[in-house]
Amino acid sequence: MRFYSPELVPQQNVETSTFKGLGVSEWLQTVCRGLGMTKPTQVQEGCIPAILAGKDVIGTAQTGSGKTAAFALPILQKLSREPYGVFALVLTPTRELAFQLADQFRALGSGMSLKEQVVVGGLEIQQQCKALTRRPHVVIATPGRLKALIDHDPDIKAAFRRTAFLVLDEADRLLEPSFEEELSTILRAVPTKRQTLLFSATMTKSLTVLAEQLMKDAYRFAAYEGLRTAERLQQDYVFVPAKVKEVYLAHLLGSLEGLKIRSAIIFTATRSKCQLLQEILNELEIGAVSLHSGKPQSARLSALDAFRSRLAPILIATDVASRGLDIPTVDLVVNFDLPTLARDYVHRVGRTARAGRRGWCVSFVTQFDVELVHRVEALIGSQLTKYEMDEAEVLKGITKVYTAKRTAAMRLAEQREDAENRRRTRAK
């Protein structure tokens, strides 16, 4: 495998730093201009020519660096010359990322009659099988659901008989042990003669090993300097007594307008905490939606749509939202609960300060979190800055927040009881 990094590649001239200079077709150049993509990013400059030349490619670059277009543009260009399905199979670890990738393919492929299909859990399996038999040009799938479809109907494998591209997006996560069986099944369904593209924000040993197994004479582009946070990201912490975290959060969110914060993502450690916080904030008349793996797919998509359209300025999420999602208006990330793994902190705060914009992260640190903060600071190579909140002013809202918390907890308990009753009724 050949390794390339930006500092080792010769200086680009004006021509090669344009989409035209990279060999992108005129119709795709027009689409890019219409989407406001006037100049290729570093990862696009590094990868598009190699993919167009027929190379296997492994690309690592920071979140928000334009990785999707780096593989979507050359795939669409080659597809336009010989349109058939299934031309490309794109694997990604989460449902939300799959729908986001489909949106991006749809936008970039607006100059052709592109047919794309999302294959994820939470949707009717027979309908998805039927959709694959219609041979869409591009299939974007989560590994678990695609394996389930293949197991359900082995004839589905025929849809991938001529697949020219296999893309693993967020490849480092797809290589976690939980996906091993699914990937094995999928790899047996696609042709060995194909282009394989691996894209990730992080480079791991398992990624290198997989690249050596799956790829031939692969070109690797690394615009990556290890896990790091964006240069224009302000990283603060607030020391908060564990029993009043919700009170501090409500006070902070109440001041967003004065701080000119348009939208914020709040990360929690568990699904139950995520749901409880949403109920508390809604009780306090603070518009919030939640995103976690326990919600039905339709509810997850609805929450994301409401957040993207600013109908709800607050998104409360578990780490299911910490990777890949690109929501340009996120000005603030709040770590209501610090992650146990320092690298997850980097992925979380990567939801803001994207593509050169400014961003702000505030982490709530309790008396139990000091060691977690030290791990984060060791990883990012700098100390978090203390953000001052007037305790006396914050605690003026304690009664109102505690009342909302009790009401929210009772409502959730009633919902759980109703769900359990419905389950017992169906079981009879």
TAUR-V696958 format. One record per residue. RES is the residue in three letters. PHI is phi as a letter, one per 20 degrees, with the letter a starting at -180 (none if undefined). OMEGA is omega in whole degrees, -180 to 180 (999 if undefined). D_FIRST is the distance of its C-alpha to the first C-alpha in whole Angstrom. Layout:
# TAUR-V696958
((RES & PHI & OMEGA & D_FIRST) (RES & PHI & OMEGA & D_FIRST))
This chain:
# TAUR-V696958
((MET & none & 179 & 0) (ARG & e & -177 & 4) (PHE & d & 178 & 7) (TYR & c & 172 & 10) (SER & c & -173 & 13) (PRO & g & -177 & 17) (GLU & f & 180 & 18) (LEU & e & 180 & 16) (VAL & e & 180 & 16) (PRO & g & -180 & 19) (GLN & g & 179 & 22) (GLN & f & 173 & 23) (ASN & e & -175 & 26) (VAL & g & -176 & 29) (GLU & f & -177 & 28) (THR & f & 176 & 24) (SER & e & 172 & 25) (THR & d & 177 & 27) (PHE & f & 177 & 26) (LYS & f & 180 & 27) (GLY & f & 178 & 25) (LEU & e & -180 & 22) (GLY & n & -180 & 23) (VAL & f & -178 & 25) (SER & f & -177 & 28) (GLU & f & -178 & 31) (TRP & f & 177 & 33) (LEU & f & 174 & 30) (GLN & g & 179 & 30) (THR & f & 178 & 34) (VAL & f & -179 & 33) (CYS & g & 179 & 31) (ARG & f & 179 & 34) (GLY & f & 179 & 36) (LEU & e & 179 & 34) (GLY & n & 179 & 34) (MET & e & -174 & 31) (THR & e & -177 & 32) (LYS & b & -180 & 28) (PRO & f & 175 & 25) (THR & e & -177 & 23) (GLN & g & -178 & 20) (VAL & f & 176 & 18) (GLN & f & 176 & 19) (GLU & g & -175 & 19) (GLY & f & -171 & 15) (CYS & d & -174 & 15) (ILE & g & -180 & 17) (PRO & f & -179 & 17) (ALA & f & 179 & 13) (ILE & f & 178 & 15) (LEU & f & 180 & 18) (ALA & e & 176 & 16) (GLY & n & -178 & 15) (LYS & e & 161 & 11) (ASP & f & -174 & 10) (VAL & c & 168 & 10) (ILE & c & -176 & 10) (GLY & c & 176 & 12) (THR & c & -180 & 14) (ALA & b & -179 & 18) (GLN & f & 172 & 21) (THR & g & 179 & 24) (GLY & n & -176 & 26) (SER & e & 178 & 23) (GLY & n & -178 & 23) (LYS & f & -176 & 20) (THR & f & 180 & 22) (ALA & f & -180 & 23) (ALA & f & 176 & 19) (PHE & d & -178 & 19) (ALA & f & -177 & 22) (LEU & f & 179 & 23) (PRO & f & 176 & 21) (ILE & f & -179 & 22) (LEU & f & 179 & 25) (GLN & f & 179 & 25) (LYS & f & 178 & 24) (LEU & f & -177 & 26) (SER & f & 180 & 29) (ARG & e & -179 & 29) (GLU & b & -174 & 29) (PRO & f & 172 & 30) (TYR & b & 179 & 30) (GLY & c & -5 & 30) (VAL & e & -176 & 28) (PHE & f & -178 & 25) (ALA & c & 174 & 23) (LEU & d & -179 & 23) (VAL & d & 179 & 22) (LEU & d & -180 & 22) (THR & b & -169 & 23) (PRO & f & -175 & 25) (THR & c & 179 & 29) (ARG & f & -177 & 31) (GLU & f & 178 & 32) (LEU & f & 179 & 28) (ALA & f & 179 & 29) (PHE & f & 177 & 32) (GLN & f & 178 & 30) (LEU & f & 178 & 27) (ALA & f & 177 & 30) (ASP & f & -178 & 32) (GLN & f & 175 & 29) (PHE & f & -179 & 28) (ARG & f & 180 & 32) (ALA & f & -178 & 33) (LEU & f & 180 & 30) (GLY & e & -177 & 31) (SER & f & 179 & 35) (GLY & e & 178 & 35) (MET & b & -180 & 34) (SER & e & -176 & 36) (LEU & f & 172 & 33) (LYS & d & 179 & 33) (GLU & d & -178 & 31) (GLN & c & 175 & 32) (VAL & e & 180 & 32) (VAL & c & -177 & 32) (VAL & b & 176 & 32) (GLY & f & 179 & 35) (GLY & n & 178 & 38) (LEU & d & -173 & 39) (GLU & f & -171 & 41) (ILE & f & 180 & 39) (GLN & f & 179 & 41) (GLN & f & -180 & 40) (GLN & f & 175 & 37) (CYS & f & -179 & 37) (LYS & f & -180 & 39) (ALA & f & -180 & 37) (LEU & f & 179 & 34) (THR & f & 177 & 36) (ARG & e & 174 & 37) (ARG & l & 173 & 33) (PRO & f & -179 & 32) (HIS & f & -176 & 29) (VAL & c & 175 & 27) (VAL & d & 177 & 27) (ILE & d & -169 & 27) (ALA & c & 165 & 27) (THR & e & -174 & 27) (PRO & g & -176 & 26) (GLY & f & -179 & 29) (ARG & f & 180 & 31) (LEU & f & 176 & 29) (LYS & f & 180 & 29) (ALA & f & 178 & 33) (LEU & f & 179 & 33) (ILE & f & 178 & 32) (ASP & f & -179 & 34) (HIS & f & -178 & 37) (ASP & b & -178 & 36) (PRO & g & 179 & 34) (ASP & f & 179 & 35) (ILE & g & -179 & 33) (LYS & g & -180 & 30) (ALA & f & 180 & 31) (ALA & f & -176 & 30) (PHE & d & -175 & 26) (ARG & f & -177 & 27) (ARG & d & -177 & 25) (THR & g & -176 & 23) (ALA & e & -177 & 20) (PHE & c & 168 & 19) (LEU & d & -178 & 18) (VAL & d & 172 & 18) (LEU & d & 179 & 17) (ASP & e & -169 & 19) (GLU & l & -170 & 20) (ALA & f & -179 & 17) (ASP & f & 178 & 18) (ARG & f & 179 & 21) (LEU & f & -179 & 21) (LEU & e & 175 & 19) (GLU & f & -176 & 22) (PRO & g & -177 & 24) (SER & f & -179 & 27) (PHE & d & -171 & 24) (GLU & g & -178 & 23) (GLU & f & -180 & 26) (GLU & f & -180 & 26) (LEU & f & 180 & 22) (SER & f & 178 & 22) (THR & f & -177 & 25) (ILE & f & -179 & 23) (LEU & f & 177 & 20) (ARG & f & -177 & 23) (ALA & e & -177 & 25) (VAL & d & -178 & 22) (PRO & f & 174 & 21) (THR & f & 178 & 18) (LYS & e & -176 & 17) (ARG & a & 169 & 17) (GLN & e & 178 & 14) (THR & d & -178 & 13) (LEU & c & 177 & 13) (LEU & d & 179 & 13) (PHE & c & -175 & 15) (SER & b & 173 & 17) (ALA & e & -178 & 19) (THR & c & 178 & 18) (MET & d & -179 & 15) (THR & c & 178 & 15) (LYS & f & -179 & 14) (SER & f & 177 & 15) (LEU & f & 178 & 13) (THR & f & 180 & 10) (VAL & f & -179 & 11) (LEU & f & 180 & 12) (ALA & g & 180 & 8) (GLU & f & -179 & 7) (GLN & f & -171 & 11) (LEU & e & -166 & 11) (MET & d & -179 & 8) (LYS & d & 178 & 7) (ASP & l & -172 & 5) (ALA & f & 173 & 5) (TYR & e & 178 & 6) (ARG & d & 176 & 7) (PHE & d & -176 & 11) (ALA & c & 171 & 13) (ALA & e & -167 & 17) (TYR & b & -179 & 17) (GLU & c & -176 & 19) (GLY & n & 179 & 20) (LEU & f & 178 & 23) (ARG & b & -179 & 25) (THR & e & -176 & 28) (ALA & f & -177 & 29) (GLU & f & -175 & 31) (ARG & e & 179 & 34) (LEU & e & 173 & 35) (GLN & e & -175 & 38) (GLN & d & -176 & 37) (ASP & d & 172 & 41) (TYR & c & 174 & 42) (VAL & c & 176 & 46) (PHE & e & -172 & 47) (VAL & c & 172 & 49) (PRO & g & -173 & 51) (ALA & g & -174 & 50) (LYS & f & -177 & 53) (VAL & c & -180 & 53) (LYS & g & -180 & 49) (GLU & f & 180 & 51) (VAL & f & 178 & 53) (TYR & f & -180 & 51) (LEU & f & -180 & 49) (ALA & f & 179 & 52) (HIS & f & 180 & 53) (LEU & f & -179 & 49) (LEU & f & 178 & 49) (GLY & f & -178 & 53) (SER & d & -175 & 52) (LEU & f & -178 & 49) (GLU & f & 178 & 51) (GLY & f & 178 & 52) (LEU & e & -180 & 49) (LYS & l & 176 & 48) (ILE & e & -178 & 45) (ARG & e & -179 & 45) (SER & b & -176 & 43) (ALA & b & 172 & 41) (ILE & d & 179 & 39) (ILE & d & -178 & 40) (PHE & e & 177 & 38) (THR & c & -176 & 40) (ALA & e & -173 & 39) (THR & c & 177 & 40) (ARG & f & -178 & 41) (SER & f & 177 & 45) (LYS & f & 179 & 45) (CYS & g & -179 & 43) (GLN & f & 180 & 46) (LEU & f & 180 & 49) (LEU & f & 178 & 48) (GLN & g & -180 & 48) (GLU & f & 180 & 51) (ILE & f & -177 & 52) (LEU & f & 178 & 51) (ASN & f & 176 & 53) (GLU & f & 178 & 56) (LEU & e & 179 & 56) (GLU & m & 172 & 55) (ILE & d & -174 & 52) (GLY & f & -177 & 50) (ALA & b & 172 & 47) (VAL & c & -177 & 45) (SER & c & -179 & 42) (LEU & c & 177 & 39) (HIS & b & -171 & 38) (SER & f & -180 & 37) (GLY & e & -178 & 41) (LYS & e & 174 & 42) (PRO & f & -177 & 42) (GLN & g & -179 & 39) (SER & f & 180 & 42) (ALA & f & 179 & 43) (ARG & f & 179 & 40) (LEU & f & 179 & 39) (SER & f & 179 & 43) (ALA & f & 179 & 42) (LEU & f & 180 & 39) (ASP & f & 180 & 41) (ALA & f & -180 & 44) (PHE & f & -179 & 42) (ARG & f & -178 & 40) (SER & e & 179 & 43) (ARG & m & 172 & 45) (LEU & f & 174 & 47) (ALA & c & -176 & 46) (PRO & f & -176 & 45) (ILE & d & 173 & 44) (LEU & d & 177 & 41) (ILE & d & -170 & 41) (ALA & b & 166 & 38) (THR & e & -177 & 36) (ASP & f & 174 & 33) (VAL & f & -179 & 32) (ALA & d & -173 & 32) (SER & e & -176 & 30) (ARG & c & 165 & 27) (GLY & n & -177 & 26) (LEU & f & -178 & 30) (ASP & d & 179 & 31) (ILE & c & -167 & 34) (PRO & g & -174 & 35) (THR & e & 180 & 38) (VAL & f & -180 & 38) (ASP & e & -173 & 39) (LEU & c & 169 & 40) (VAL & d & 177 & 38) (VAL & d & 171 & 40) (ASN & e & 178 & 39) (PHE & f & 170 & 42) (ASP & d & 176 & 40) (LEU & f & 178 & 38) (PRO & f & 179 & 35) (THR & f & 177 & 34) (LEU & d & -177 & 31) (ALA & f & -178 & 30) (ARG & f & 178 & 27) (ASP & f & 174 & 29) (TYR & f & -179 & 31) (VAL & f & 179 & 28) (HIS & f & 179 & 28) (ARG & f & -176 & 31) (VAL & f & 175 & 32) (GLY & f & 176 & 29) (ARG & f & 178 & 32) (THR & c & -178 & 34) (ALA & l & -178 & 33) (ARG & e & 175 & 30) (ALA & l & 174 & 29) (GLY & n & 180 & 31) (ARG & f & 175 & 34) (ARG & f & 177 & 37) (GLY & b & -176 & 37) (TRP & c & 175 & 39) (CYS & c & 175 & 38) (VAL & c & 178 & 41) (SER & d & 175 & 40) (PHE & e & -177 & 43) (VAL & d & 177 & 44) (THR & e & 179 & 46) (GLN & f & -179 & 48) (PHE & e & -170 & 45) (ASP & d & -173 & 42) (VAL & g & -180 & 42) (GLU & f & 178 & 39) (LEU & f & 178 & 37) (VAL & f & 180 & 38) (HIS & f & 178 & 37) (ARG & f & 179 & 33) (VAL & f & -178 & 33) (GLU & f & 177 & 34) (ALA & f & -179 & 32) (LEU & f & -176 & 28) (ILE & e & 176 & 29) (GLY & m & 177 & 31) (SER & b & -179 & 34) (GLN & e & 174 & 37) (LEU & f & -179 & 39) (THR & e & 180 & 42) (LYS & f & 177 & 45) (TYR & d & -174 & 46) (GLU & e & 171 & 50) (MET & c & -177 & 52) (ASP & f & -175 & 56) (GLU & g & -179 & 56) (ALA & f & 179 & 60) (GLU & f & 180 & 59) (VAL & f & -173 & 56) (LEU & f & 173 & 59) (LYS & f & -178 & 61) (GLY & e & -171 & 59) (ILE & f & -178 & 59) (THR & f & -179 & 62) (LYS & f & -179 & 61) (VAL & f & 179 & 57) (TYR & f & 177 & 58) (THR & f & 178 & 60) (ALA & f & 180 & 58) (LYS & f & 179 & 55) (ARG & f & 180 & 58) (THR & f & -180 & 59) (ALA & f & -179 & 55) (ALA & f & 179 & 55) (MET & f & 180 & 58) (ARG & f & 179 & 57) (LEU & f & 178 & 53) (ALA & f & 178 & 55) (GLU & f & 179 & 57) (GLN & f & 178 & 54) (ARG & f & 180 & 53) (GLU & f & 179 & 56) (ASP & f & 180 & 57) (ALA & f & 180 & 53) (GLU & f & 178 & 54) (ASN & f & 179 & 58) (ARG & f & 179 & 56) (ARG & f & 179 & 54) (ARG & f & 179 & 57) (THR & f & 180 & 59) (ARG & f & -177 & 56) (ALA & f & -178 & 56) (LYS & f & 999 & 60))
